[in-house]
Amino acid sequence: MSHTLTLDIPEEIYEPLAKSAEQLGKTPEQMALQLVSESVRQLADDPMEKFIGSFRSEVSDWADHHDKYLGEEVLKHMRNEME
């Protein structure tokens, strides 16, 4: 089963979308579907989701930016091991 979704895309979003689609031999609609699919899959497969609400934190945007914070910590750890 599929659904039709109509979006009003601003020009500054549509132009790079159309350009990328053309470079890949796709239509803008195909490209938009691919990007939305990847984004939804990433949200659904978030391994940190089970920890949401498990602990208190002074970081107010942890839920939205946990990948960034974890990546920063891994990078710090890697740099410390290289020294």
N, CA and C atoms as a LAMMPS dump frame, in Angstrom:
ITEM: TIMESTEP
0
ITEM: NUMBER OF ATOMS
249
ITEM: BOX BOUNDS ff ff ff
-5.0000000000000000e+02 5.0000000000000000e+02
-5.0000000000000000e+02 5.0000000000000000e+02
-5.0000000000000000e+02 5.0000000000000000e+02
ITEM: ATOMS id mol type element x y z
1 1 1 N 0.839 -1.175 0
2 1 2 C 0 0 0
3 1 3 C 0.887 1.242 0
4 2 1 N 0.517 2.221 -0.742
5 2 2 C 1.258 3.475 -0.758
6 2 3 C 0.29 4.632 -0.581
7 3 1 N 0.849 5.781 -0.285
8 3 2 C 0.049 6.985 -0.064
9 3 3 C 0.638 8.12 -0.889
10 4 1 N -0.205 9.014 -1.295
11 4 2 C 0.243 10.194 -2.015
12 4 3 C 0.379 11.333 -1.02
13 5 1 N 1.51 12.018 -1.109
14 5 2 C 1.794 13.137 -0.222
15 5 3 C 2.18 14.323 -1.089
16 6 1 N 1.479 15.423 -0.961
17 6 2 C 1.768 16.612 -1.736
18 6 3 C 2.493 17.613 -0.848
19 7 1 N 3.655 18.06 -1.301
20 7 2 C 4.464 18.997 -0.523
21 7 3 C 4.673 20.284 -1.303
22 8 1 N 4.665 21.401 -0.607
23 8 2 C 4.998 22.689 -1.203
24 8 3 C 6.438 22.983 -0.803
25 9 1 N 7.373 22.792 -1.747
26 9 2 C 8.806 22.895 -1.483
27 9 3 C 9.305 24.288 -1.871
28 10 1 N 9.947 24.994 -0.944
29 10 2 C 10.513 26.307 -1.306
30 10 3 C 11.593 26.153 -2.377
31 11 1 N 11.749 27.182 -3.19
32 11 2 C 12.702 27.169 -4.307
33 11 3 C 14.113 26.828 -3.843
34 12 1 N 14.547 27.387 -2.699
35 12 2 C 15.915 27.14 -2.221
36 12 3 C 16.145 25.691 -1.792
37 13 1 N 15.092 24.933 -1.591
38 13 2 C 15.2 23.499 -1.299
39 13 3 C 15.053 22.695 -2.589
40 14 1 N 14.113 23.111 -3.427
41 14 2 C 13.834 22.357 -4.647
42 14 3 C 15.007 22.355 -5.622
43 15 1 N 15.637 23.488 -5.813
44 15 2 C 16.719 23.572 -6.799
45 15 3 C 17.853 22.582 -6.521
46 16 1 N 18.428 22.547 -5.302
47 16 2 C 19.483 21.551 -5.065
48 16 3 C 18.958 20.111 -5.123
49 17 1 N 17.702 19.918 -4.727
50 17 2 C 17.094 18.588 -4.815
51 17 3 C 17.016 18.153 -6.271
52 18 1 N 16.523 19.032 -7.138
53 18 2 C 16.394 18.711 -8.561
54 18 3 C 17.762 18.49 -9.199
55 19 1 N 18.741 19.293 -8.815
56 19 2 C 20.086 19.155 -9.365
57 19 3 C 20.701 17.812 -8.963
58 20 1 N 20.577 17.454 -7.693
59 20 2 C 21.097 16.161 -7.22
60 20 3 C 20.389 15.004 -7.912
61 21 1 N 19.083 15.129 -8.056
62 21 2 C 18.306 14.08 -8.723
63 21 3 C 18.775 13.903 -10.159
64 22 1 N 18.969 14.998 -10.856
65 22 2 C 19.412 14.933 -12.253
66 22 3 C 20.78 14.259 -12.359
67 23 1 N 21.684 14.591 -11.449
68 23 2 C 23.021 13.988 -11.468
69 23 3 C 22.968 12.48 -11.246
70 24 1 N 21.962 12.034 -10.5
71 24 2 C 21.826 10.609 -10.216
72 24 3 C 20.872 9.896 -11.18
73 25 1 N 20.354 10.648 -12.159
74 25 2 C 19.43 10.051 -13.129
75 25 3 C 18.075 9.745 -12.542
76 26 1 N 17.654 10.542 -11.568
77 26 2 C 16.358 10.35 -10.922
78 26 3 C 15.51 11.595 -11.101
79 27 1 N 14.228 11.443 -10.838
80 27 2 C 13.344 12.611 -10.809
81 27 3 C 13.446 13.234 -9.414
82 28 1 N 13.063 14.509 -9.295
83 28 2 C 13.05 15.117 -7.958
84 28 3 C 12.149 14.35 -6.982
85 29 1 N 11.047 13.81 -7.492
86 29 2 C 10.143 13.036 -6.646
87 29 3 C 10.82 11.77 -6.114
88 30 1 N 11.558 11.076 -6.982
89 30 2 C 12.276 9.869 -6.562
90 30 3 C 13.338 10.218 -5.52
91 31 1 N 14.032 11.32 -5.759
92 31 2 C 15.077 11.747 -4.84
93 31 3 C 14.476 12.117 -3.479
94 32 1 N 13.369 12.84 -3.496
95 32 2 C 12.699 13.226 -2.249
96 32 3 C 12.232 11.988 -1.488
97 33 1 N 11.673 11.012 -2.192
98 33 2 C 11.234 9.775 -1.548
99 33 3 C 12.41 9.045 -0.921
100 34 1 N 13.536 8.994 -1.617
101 34 2 C 14.727 8.344 -1.081
102 34 3 C 15.196 9.045 0.197
103 35 1 N 15.249 10.366 0.172
104 35 2 C 15.71 11.123 1.339
105 35 3 C 14.761 10.963 2.525
106 36 1 N 13.465 11.01 2.259
107 36 2 C 12.488 10.828 3.34
108 36 3 C 12.588 9.41 3.896
109 37 1 N 12.723 8.42 3.025
110 37 2 C 12.839 7.021 3.467
111 37 3 C 14.056 6.814 4.357
112 38 1 N 15.2 7.365 3.941
113 38 2 C 16.419 7.235 4.735
114 38 3 C 16.272 7.909 6.09
115 39 1 N 15.644 9.067 6.093
116 39 2 C 15.454 9.802 7.342
117 39 3 C 14.535 9.043 8.301
118 40 1 N 13.448 8.518 7.788
119 40 2 C 12.507 7.766 8.627
120 40 3 C 13.158 6.493 9.15
121 41 1 N 13.911 5.799 8.292
122 41 2 C 14.611 4.588 8.709
123 41 3 C 15.6 4.899 9.83
124 42 1 N 16.301 6.008 9.698
125 42 2 C 17.285 6.398 10.705
126 42 3 C 16.589 6.687 12.036
127 43 1 N 15.45 7.331 11.989
128 43 2 C 14.706 7.609 13.216
129 43 3 C 14.202 6.315 13.85
130 44 1 N 13.718 5.404 13.019
131 44 2 C 13.156 4.152 13.528
132 44 3 C 14.233 3.223 14.072
133 45 1 N 15.445 3.302 13.55
134 45 2 C 16.522 2.397 13.949
135 45 3 C 17.503 3.025 14.935
136 46 1 N 17.074 4.028 15.687
137 46 2 C 17.956 4.724 16.606
138 46 3 C 18.272 3.823 17.799
139 47 1 N 19.517 3.359 17.924
140 47 2 C 19.862 2.451 19.016
141 47 3 C 19.816 3.114 20.398
142 48 1 N 19.819 4.432 20.443
143 48 2 C 19.794 5.133 21.727
144 48 3 C 18.376 5.366 22.242
145 49 1 N 17.385 5.081 21.428
146 49 2 C 16.006 5.364 21.811
147 49 3 C 15.606 4.676 23.12
148 50 1 N 16.106 3.473 23.354
149 50 2 C 15.722 2.748 24.567
150 50 3 C 16.227 3.428 25.844
151 51 1 N 17.187 4.341 25.697
152 51 2 C 17.729 5.03 26.863
153 51 3 C 17.058 6.375 27.14
154 52 1 N 16.165 6.801 26.259
155 52 2 C 15.499 8.092 26.447
156 52 3 C 14.723 8.073 27.757
157 53 1 N 15.011 9.056 28.597
158 53 2 C 14.341 9.168 29.888
159 53 3 C 14.955 8.329 30.987
160 54 1 N 16.055 7.619 30.705
161 54 2 C 16.666 6.721 31.689
162 54 3 C 17.499 7.449 32.734
163 55 1 N 17.987 8.624 32.404
164 55 2 C 18.84 9.333 33.356
165 55 3 C 18.687 10.839 33.182
166 56 1 N 19.057 11.549 34.222
167 56 2 C 19.017 13.013 34.177
168 56 3 C 20.295 13.536 33.541
169 57 1 N 20.152 14.655 32.86
170 57 2 C 21.308 15.256 32.212
171 57 3 C 21.146 16.769 32.207
172 58 1 N 22.258 17.459 32.304
173 58 2 C 22.24 18.914 32.207
174 58 3 C 22.186 19.358 30.743
175 59 1 N 22.33 18.414 29.84
176 59 2 C 22.319 18.719 28.409
177 59 3 C 20.877 18.639 27.926
178 60 1 N 20.3 19.795 27.605
179 60 2 C 18.873 19.841 27.274
180 60 3 C 18.532 19.307 25.885
181 61 1 N 19.512 19.253 24.988
182 61 2 C 19.214 18.791 23.629
183 61 3 C 19.787 17.406 23.329
184 62 1 N 20.039 16.629 24.376
185 62 2 C 20.617 15.289 24.234
186 62 3 C 19.804 14.419 23.28
187 63 1 N 18.502 14.446 23.4
188 63 2 C 17.66 13.579 22.56
189 63 3 C 17.818 13.905 21.077
190 64 1 N 17.96 15.172 20.764
191 64 2 C 18.072 15.575 19.367
192 64 3 C 19.486 15.456 18.814
193 65 1 N 20.498 15.523 19.684
194 65 2 C 21.882 15.585 19.212
195 65 3 C 22.791 14.52 19.827
196 66 1 N 22.219 13.407 20.277
197 66 2 C 23.037 12.391 20.942
198 66 3 C 24.125 11.818 20.033
199 67 1 N 23.832 11.674 18.739
200 67 2 C 24.861 11.166 17.823
201 67 3 C 26.075 12.1 17.801
202 68 1 N 25.808 13.389 17.782
203 68 2 C 26.883 14.382 17.778
204 68 3 C 27.707 14.275 19.063
205 69 1 N 27.023 14.217 20.201
206 69 2 C 27.736 14.16 21.479
207 69 3 C 28.537 12.862 21.621
208 70 1 N 27.95 11.755 21.206
209 70 2 C 28.678 10.483 21.276
210 70 3 C 29.887 10.509 20.354
211 71 1 N 29.716 11.069 19.163
212 71 2 C 30.831 11.179 18.221
213 71 3 C 31.959 12.034 18.77
214 72 1 N 31.604 13.13 19.437
215 72 2 C 32.627 13.995 20.039
216 72 3 C 33.409 13.246 21.11
217 73 1 N 32.713 12.454 21.919
218 73 2 C 33.384 11.693 22.973
219 73 3 C 34.291 10.612 22.392
220 74 1 N 33.842 9.945 21.346
221 74 2 C 34.674 8.931 20.689
222 74 3 C 35.923 9.585 20.117
223 75 1 N 35.761 10.736 19.484
224 75 2 C 36.893 11.455 18.917
225 75 3 C 37.892 11.855 20.008
226 76 1 N 37.399 12.362 21.138
227 76 2 C 38.284 12.713 22.261
228 76 3 C 39.054 11.49 22.733
229 77 1 N 38.347 10.377 22.87
230 77 2 C 38.969 9.127 23.325
231 77 3 C 40.061 8.686 22.343
232 78 1 N 39.762 8.754 21.053
233 78 2 C 40.733 8.337 20.038
234 78 3 C 41.971 9.248 20.065
235 79 1 N 41.729 10.534 20.228
236 79 2 C 42.878 11.471 20.28
237 79 3 C 43.731 11.208 21.51
238 80 1 N 43.097 10.913 22.642
239 80 2 C 43.855 10.624 23.864
240 80 3 C 44.702 9.352 23.711
241 81 1 N 44.164 8.359 23.022
242 81 2 C 44.928 7.112 22.817
243 81 3 C 46.1 7.322 21.874
244 82 1 N 45.988 8.272 20.974
245 82 2 C 47.06 8.518 19.997
246 82 3 C 48.213 9.321 20.623
247 83 1 N 47.954 9.994 21.73
248 83 2 C 48.985 10.82 22.365
249 83 3 C 49.908 9.994 23.217
